[in-house]
Amino acid sequence: MHKLIVTNQPELSSLEIPGVEIVSPKSYFILEKFSKLRNVRVFNLCKDYGYQSKGYYVSLLAEARGHKPLPDVKNLQDIKTSSIIKSLTDDMDELIQRSFKNIKSKEFILSVYFGQNVALQHDKLSMDLHRLFPVPLFRAKFIFTGKWVLQGMKTISMTDVPEHHYSFLKQAAHDYFDKKRYHKPKESTTAFDLAILINKDEKAPPSNERALIKFKQVAEKLGFFVEFITKDDINRINEFDALFIRATTSVNHYTYKIARKAESEGIAVFDDPSSILKCANKVYLAELLRNAKIPIPKTLIIHSDNKKEVIENLGLPCILKLPDSSFSMGVVKVSTQEELNETLKKMLDQSELLIGQSYMPTDFDWRIGVIDGKAFFACKYFMARGHWQIYNWSSGTEDDIIGEFETLELSKVPEYIIETAENATALIGNGLYGVDIKEWEGKAVVIEINDNPTIDAGVEDLIDKDLVYEKIIGSLKRKVQSRTTN
């Protein structure tokens, strides 16, 4: 397997690791030879892993390209979230007390370099923490409050490592890169109570009130006890066997934290955290779909170094998207050079990478609902009145914010539309998705994949009625049952 270090830390060259190619994030992003590599392990050793930073995008694009990143995006989110850290390390208490039994102070910072610590007595703890959080360099803070407790963790860069640790770090790095196999955190699976996560204050929730009532009725018919919960119930998640998220999901958001906590507790989840991570970021989706040769609009991943190439590649008008935009928010059509320059400046201040796509004007978008790999509903969403998108958030009239719809029997949908939707979601997972597709020049062109698709009573369920809800809840029930029998 080809081993690739992607880093913006020039200090790493001093480690002199044989058989490992070191490249910059910029090279990994834009050079075609890296996007076409197969059977490759990507070691992400960037200075910063913050959301939408270069480090974040290295792991995200590696996953989209079918590479094996360490750490992956889920790991990067886990190490920042105290509730997930606590959940994943709950069974390590005995090891923590043993490791620090001779420490006399009330606080201890454990530095972990490629799974090792300079003190032999902390070797087992360092290795186990690294298995759960496979980040190359990090520090874990422990405090003594009658017993030792893990208070938090944070990633560090080479410049944070004391000089007198360099020789140890170099040996730890050599040991690490010599390995043939690398541990990933084991996802816990245990076990029928169902929690439906909602946000009562949401402007455009993924299910209206009638749909939520229908979900509850169908779930009860299938043997669940159902409770609607909010973000304030994150510490109660382990009381449930299944979680169904009916609030708009995002990565740097409580929905992701709750989904990840539920998964770490062995709870069946829609939307699972991996699907949230993948679908929430349009940069990832563009790379994933393009590599799989699934038709998408002409696309350019935009960064500060190629922003002058947008018109040459995409023409005007074109579409600019923030990576984690949803419900048409953070998606802008620009028609002039001035609009382009102004919008790029604003968006690149928010994210290292953007998506630019050619403008494809159509009267409607298809939305194909897919669950467990199979299409189960189909709608046409028409553009909002006088607007180029389904949603027009700038409309002064509430009735004009969203366009009309038409729900169809699956048998009346062109076969290539269904096939494209199913093929696209197969790249993400085996959960619940909504695929937005345009018909363009006789082809199905995927616009995006939603991990948290809209299911509204009177719209998506217009043809198949209760069957829509039964397929979703039935799939969730099977996931719970598979956990109880494993």
LINWOJO-V601872 format. One record per residue. N is the residue number from 1. RES is the residue in one letter. SS is DSSP state (hx for helix, st for strand, lp for the rest). NEAR is the number of other ideal C-beta (glycine too) atoms within 10 Angstrom. Layout:
n-><N;N>
res-><RES;RES>
ss-><SS;SS>
near-><NEAR;NEAR>
This chain:
n-><1;2;3;4;5;6;7;8;9;10;11;12;13;14;15;16;17;18;19;20;21;22;23;24;25;26;27;28;29;30;31;32;33;34;35;36;37;38;39;40;41;42;43;44;45;46;47;48;49;50;51;52;53;54;55;56;57;58;59;60;61;62;63;64;65;66;67;68;69;70;71;72;73;74;75;76;77;78;79;80;81;82;83;84;85;86;87;88;89;90;91;92;93;94;95;96;97;98;99;100;101;102;103;104;105;106;107;108;109;110;111;112;113;114;115;116;117;118;119;120;121;122;123;124;125;126;127;128;129;130;131;132;133;134;135;136;137;138;139;140;141;142;143;144;145;146;147;148;149;150;151;152;153;154;155;156;157;158;159;160;161;162;163;164;165;166;167;168;169;170;171;172;173;174;175;176;177;178;179;180;181;182;183;184;185;186;187;188;189;190;191;192;193;194;195;196;197;198;199;200;201;202;203;204;205;206;207;208;209;210;211;212;213;214;215;216;217;218;219;220;221;222;223;224;225;226;227;228;229;230;231;232;233;234;235;236;237;238;239;240;241;242;243;244;245;246;247;248;249;250;251;252;253;254;255;256;257;258;259;260;261;262;263;264;265;266;267;268;269;270;271;272;273;274;275;276;277;278;279;280;281;282;283;284;285;286;287;288;289;290;291;292;293;294;295;296;297;298;299;300;301;302;303;304;305;306;307;308;309;310;311;312;313;314;315;316;317;318;319;320;321;322;323;324;325;326;327;328;329;330;331;332;333;334;335;336;337;338;339;340;341;342;343;344;345;346;347;348;349;350;351;352;353;354;355;356;357;358;359;360;361;362;363;364;365;366;367;368;369;370;371;372;373;374;375;376;377;378;379;380;381;382;383;384;385;386;387;388;389;390;391;392;393;394;395;396;397;398;399;400;401;402;403;404;405;406;407;408;409;410;411;412;413;414;415;416;417;418;419;420;421;422;423;424;425;426;427;428;429;430;431;432;433;434;435;436;437;438;439;440;441;442;443;444;445;446;447;448;449;450;451;452;453;454;455;456;457;458;459;460;461;462;463;464;465;466;467;468;469;470;471;472;473;474;475;476;477;478;479;480;481;482;483;484;485;486>
res-><M;H;K;L;I;V;T;N;Q;P;E;L;S;S;L;E;I;P;G;V;E;I;V;S;P;K;S;Y;F;I;L;E;K;F;S;K;L;R;N;V;R;V;F;N;L;C;K;D;Y;G;Y;Q;S;K;G;Y;Y;V;S;L;L;A;E;A;R;G;H;K;P;L;P;D;V;K;N;L;Q;D;I;K;T;S;S;I;I;K;S;L;T;D;D;M;D;E;L;I;Q;R;S;F;K;N;I;K;S;K;E;F;I;L;S;V;Y;F;G;Q;N;V;A;L;Q;H;D;K;L;S;M;D;L;H;R;L;F;P;V;P;L;F;R;A;K;F;I;F;T;G;K;W;V;L;Q;G;M;K;T;I;S;M;T;D;V;P;E;H;H;Y;S;F;L;K;Q;A;A;H;D;Y;F;D;K;K;R;Y;H;K;P;K;E;S;T;T;A;F;D;L;A;I;L;I;N;K;D;E;K;A;P;P;S;N;E;R;A;L;I;K;F;K;Q;V;A;E;K;L;G;F;F;V;E;F;I;T;K;D;D;I;N;R;I;N;E;F;D;A;L;F;I;R;A;T;T;S;V;N;H;Y;T;Y;K;I;A;R;K;A;E;S;E;G;I;A;V;F;D;D;P;S;S;I;L;K;C;A;N;K;V;Y;L;A;E;L;L;R;N;A;K;I;P;I;P;K;T;L;I;I;H;S;D;N;K;K;E;V;I;E;N;L;G;L;P;C;I;L;K;L;P;D;S;S;F;S;M;G;V;V;K;V;S;T;Q;E;E;L;N;E;T;L;K;K;M;L;D;Q;S;E;L;L;I;G;Q;S;Y;M;P;T;D;F;D;W;R;I;G;V;I;D;G;K;A;F;F;A;C;K;Y;F;M;A;R;G;H;W;Q;I;Y;N;W;S;S;G;T;E;D;D;I;I;G;E;F;E;T;L;E;L;S;K;V;P;E;Y;I;I;E;T;A;E;N;A;T;A;L;I;G;N;G;L;Y;G;V;D;I;K;E;W;E;G;K;A;V;V;I;E;I;N;D;N;P;T;I;D;A;G;V;E;D;L;I;D;K;D;L;V;Y;E;K;I;I;G;S;L;K;R;K;V;Q;S;R;T;T;N>
ss-><lp;st;st;st;st;st;lp;lp;lp;hx;hx;hx;hx;hx;hx;lp;lp;lp;lp;lp;st;st;st;lp;hx;hx;hx;hx;hx;hx;lp;hx;hx;hx;hx;lp;lp;lp;lp;st;st;st;st;st;lp;lp;lp;lp;lp;lp;lp;lp;lp;hx;hx;hx;hx;hx;hx;hx;hx;hx;hx;hx;lp;lp;lp;st;st;st;lp;lp;hx;hx;hx;hx;hx;hx;lp;lp;lp;hx;hx;hx;hx;hx;hx;hx;hx;hx;hx;hx;hx;hx;hx;hx;hx;hx;hx;lp;lp;lp;lp;lp;lp;lp;st;st;st;st;st;st;st;lp;lp;st;lp;lp;lp;hx;hx;hx;hx;hx;hx;hx;hx;hx;hx;hx;hx;hx;lp;lp;lp;lp;st;st;st;st;st;st;st;st;lp;lp;lp;st;st;st;st;st;st;st;st;lp;lp;hx;hx;hx;lp;lp;hx;hx;hx;hx;hx;hx;hx;hx;hx;hx;hx;hx;hx;hx;hx;hx;lp;lp;lp;lp;lp;lp;lp;lp;lp;lp;lp;lp;lp;lp;st;st;st;st;st;st;lp;lp;lp;lp;lp;lp;lp;lp;lp;lp;hx;hx;hx;hx;hx;hx;hx;hx;hx;hx;hx;hx;hx;lp;lp;lp;st;st;st;st;st;lp;hx;hx;hx;hx;hx;hx;hx;hx;hx;lp;lp;st;st;st;st;st;lp;lp;lp;lp;lp;lp;lp;hx;hx;hx;hx;hx;hx;hx;hx;hx;hx;hx;lp;lp;lp;st;st;st;lp;lp;hx;hx;hx;hx;hx;hx;hx;lp;lp;hx;hx;hx;hx;hx;hx;hx;hx;hx;hx;lp;lp;lp;lp;st;lp;lp;st;st;st;st;lp;lp;lp;lp;hx;hx;hx;hx;hx;hx;hx;hx;lp;lp;lp;st;st;st;st;st;st;st;st;st;lp;lp;st;st;st;st;st;st;lp;lp;hx;hx;hx;hx;hx;hx;hx;hx;hx;hx;hx;hx;lp;lp;lp;lp;lp;st;st;st;st;st;lp;lp;lp;lp;lp;st;st;st;st;st;st;st;st;lp;lp;st;st;st;st;st;st;st;st;st;lp;lp;lp;lp;lp;lp;lp;lp;st;lp;lp;lp;lp;lp;lp;hx;hx;hx;lp;st;lp;lp;st;st;st;st;lp;hx;hx;hx;lp;lp;hx;hx;hx;hx;hx;hx;hx;hx;hx;hx;hx;hx;lp;lp;lp;lp;lp;st;st;st;st;st;st;st;st;st;lp;lp;st;st;st;st;st;st;st;st;lp;lp;lp;lp;lp;lp;lp;lp;lp;lp;lp;lp;lp;lp;lp;hx;hx;hx;hx;hx;hx;hx;hx;hx;hx;hx;hx;hx;hx;hx;hx;hx;hx;hx;hx;lp>
near-><9;13;15;21;23;28;24;17;16;10;14;19;11;10;19;10;18;7;8;18;13;18;17;16;21;15;12;24;23;13;13;7;8;20;17;9;18;9;9;17;17;25;26;28;25;23;19;12;25;15;18;20;18;23;25;25;30;30;25;26;28;27;21;24;22;16;22;17;24;19;26;21;26;21;20;25;22;25;23;17;17;12;15;22;21;16;19;22;19;11;9;16;13;8;14;20;12;13;23;19;9;7;14;7;9;10;11;16;8;20;21;23;23;21;21;21;23;16;12;8;13;20;14;14;22;23;14;18;27;22;14;20;22;22;23;26;19;22;14;24;14;20;14;14;8;5;10;20;15;20;14;15;22;13;22;16;19;18;8;13;16;10;6;8;14;15;10;16;21;15;14;22;23;15;12;18;18;11;10;5;5;14;14;15;17;9;12;14;15;11;17;18;15;26;25;22;24;20;16;9;8;11;10;14;20;24;23;16;12;12;22;21;12;21;24;18;14;20;24;13;12;15;11;24;12;20;14;16;18;14;14;8;15;15;10;11;24;14;13;26;25;24;25;25;25;24;23;20;26;17;23;13;16;16;23;22;22;25;27;25;24;25;22;23;20;17;26;26;27;23;28;24;27;21;24;25;26;22;28;25;29;25;27;26;25;25;24;24;22;16;15;14;8;19;17;21;19;14;21;20;19;24;19;11;10;16;17;10;12;21;13;9;14;22;11;15;15;21;20;24;22;21;26;22;19;21;18;19;15;17;20;20;16;22;11;10;11;9;15;22;14;13;15;20;10;12;22;15;7;12;22;20;25;25;27;26;20;18;16;16;10;15;10;17;22;25;24;28;26;25;21;15;13;13;19;19;26;24;24;17;20;16;19;21;14;8;18;16;19;20;19;19;14;9;15;7;8;7;8;14;19;22;19;12;18;12;17;14;10;17;8;8;19;14;10;14;20;21;13;22;28;16;18;26;29;14;16;21;16;15;23;26;27;23;27;19;27;21;18;14;8;7;12;23;23;23;20;21;26;23;27;25;24;22;23;18;19;11;17;24;19;16;15;17;11;12;14;24;24;18;19;23;26;16;17;25;20;12;20;21;14;12;17;13;7;9>
